[in-house]
Amino acid sequence: MIIPVGNDIYVRAQFRGKDIGRALFARLAEIALQNDCLGVMFNVLDWNTPAIDFYRKLGAEFWNEWKTVCLRRSALQAIASDVR
């Protein structure tokens, strides 16, 4: 029903619309609040309108000016080689 994709949480299509995603976020919110977190940040691809709509219904704020940045292994190796 729920499969991890890398660090992603993905609810399979046949299980959507059953409040599973909302239950996952409810538990995440509970854990965050118990740990005095100020918020939870995550990413969504700009073409994924069903997910965007879902997050909007949860009250998520979209920070369009922010970009996700990733230094992959080859870049990390190149940077690490500068350490003396």
N, C-alpha and C positions, 0 to 999 in steps of 0.2 A: 504494500500500500504506500509506504513512504520509503524512498530510496535515497541514500546519500550519494551525491555526485560531487566528488572532491570534498570541499567544505560546504557544499550547497545542501539545502533541504528542498526536496522535490516531491510533490504529491502527484501521483500518477493520475492521468486524465479521468479514468473511470471512477476515481474516488473524490474528485473535486465536486464542490457544491454540497458537501456533506458536513461542513464546518470543521473539517480536520485541520486545515490551515489555521483557522481561528483558534482552535484548541491548542495547537502548537505555539502560536504567538501568545496565547493567554498564559501558558506555562512559562515561556521565555520571559514574559513581563513579570510574572511572580518571582522568578529567580533573580531577575535584574533588581527588582525592588528590595528583595531580601538582602541583596549585596550592596545596597546603597548606590546603585548605578544611576547616572543622570540620564541615560538613554541607551539605545541600541542602534548601532549603525550597520547597514548592509547595502548591498548593491542590487540593482535590477537593470537588465538591458533595456535600452530605450524603445525597442520594438515590441517588448513583451507587455502589450496593453492589458491583457487579463490580469497579470500580476500587479501592474501599476494601479489598476482599478481596485484590486483587492487591498493593496497597501493604503490607498486613499481612504477606503472604507474603514480601515483600522485607525485612521487619523495621522498617518505618516506625513512628515514634511519632506518635500523634495528639494534638495539643494542643487539646482541645475548648474551652478557655477563651479561645483566641485567635480573633479575628474578622478576616476580610479587609476592608480598608477601601480605598475608591477615591474620589479626588477627580477627578471628570470635568471636562471642558473648561469648562463654565459656572461650576463652583465655583472652578476655578483662575483664571478671568478675574476673578471677584468678589474673590478673595483678592489677586490681583496688583494690582487697582485700589487697594488700601490702601498700596501702596509709594509713597513720596514722594520 
